[in-house]
Amino acid sequence: MKIRVGKSFCLFTVIIASGFQQLAAAEQCDVRISGKVPQNVSLENVEVSTYNKRFPITSRDFSICASKQDLAIYARVSPNNKVYLIDRSGDMPDYLYYGLAFIQTKELHLNAASSLIDGICQNRCGYYASSRIQSSPELQSFAQQYQSTFAQGKEARRAFFKENNPKLNALYGAGIEVNSIEPIDSVPGVDPYSGSSRYFFDQKRLKSAEFKETFKSSIRSKVEKDEALQPLVGEHAEQLKALMVGNGTWSERVDKTHALIAQLNDQNGIAAPAIIDTLQVSLENAERAADVFLYNDGVNPFPSLTKAQSSFDLVLANWTIAAYTNAQDKHKFAALFTERFKQQELPLNRTTDKALSRLMALPSVLSGTIAPSVGYQAIQIEFNNILPDSTTKYEFQDALHQLVFIYEKGAWRLDQVHQLKLSHFEQ
């Protein structure tokens, strides 16, 4: 009796491989999309369409699984990513229902209510504002009215939007009290994707510049008072010049300075004490110059951030508008961060640089326009009542980002910022 081991093994391998593929597909259920096809629509050419995939729908009540690759939702607060239920039986596709998909979305139900959200939000909503609007009784009432138009066809649906648009738009931010600011005329051009590092002071350059300036002005003053020092100082000109133009790290410059001071201490020249004193004062001034940026004692240039009793949404709105409009002022910009952040996070790595850039640009990105003053209110609407009120610390984390604000030395300051990679679905 001959046993065909090869073919049996191959068949077994195919079955196992198929099972693993199905298991992998099941594990890719990042968002479950569900809904019900209207009764007046044939199921013959109905599909759910995401950014990268079409799912044929064969039953009136449907529930399908989509991966983050299918959806391709960019990691933004307002990604403007839509999922559609489409009837392709006619000459032109009929977009029956659609809904906004966000990074935080785990379940998306396509129906009349989800279809009304996009027109209301107009790129001003993130996950939280859109969810709040969709669950409101007012929106649900409009959704019932909108659903009743389906039996009458496309024109009836269009007429509904035309008639009710003003009332629907009024649902955005309804019942939420927000602070306002004066319109901002000039936009500083904050890049929402990268580049926030350039707004910080450079400790090496800052200290080096202060060191050079202090030494030159101090030694000049000493020579002017005692002309006899001029030729004696000149004897050390080459050593001093090498110290002034050094391109190494600040710690290397400090070590070289101390080495020169030790050398001068071994000499009995008249100029040695004058040079030693000037070098020591130059080092001290350089360290103090950095302290102006690194420490927050008495540094509160933004009155809107000094009130300890501020809600999270207001802290976020005030902080982002301050960062957005003062990015070019290094002294003011440094005051927006905790001492820990400035002493441990600088210079920024690429990940933090990008996350901070996107946070700083939030007033512009979430405004639906290029008006940061509009975005200032949109931030308050988006994050309204997300966290319990605090007077010391706010920690916010979801699938998109992590933020920590601390009330430190009289003002709210950013302590941590992390955001999901923009094109995370490509991983």
Secondary structure, DSSP 8 states (H G I E B T S, - for coil): ----HHHHHHHHHHHHHHHHHHHHHHHT-SEEEEEE--TTS-STTEEEE-SS-EEE--SSEEEEEE-HHHH---SSSS--EEEEEEE-SSSS-EEEEEEEE-TT-SEEEESHHHHHHHHHHTT---HHHHHHHHTSHHHHHHHHHHHTTGGG-HHHHHHHHHHHHHHHHTTTTTT----------------SSS-GGGGS--HHHHHHHHHHHHHHHHHHHHHHH-TTHHHHHHTTHHHHHHHHT--S-HHHHHHHHHHHHHHHHT---SHHHHHHHHHHHHHHHHHHHHHHHH--TT----GGG--SSB-HHHHHHHHHHHHHHSTT-HHHHHTTB-HHHHHHT-S--HHHHHHHHHHHTHHHHTTSSS-HHHHHHHHHHHTTTSS--BSSEEEEE-SSEEEEEEEETTEEEEEEEEE--TTGGG-
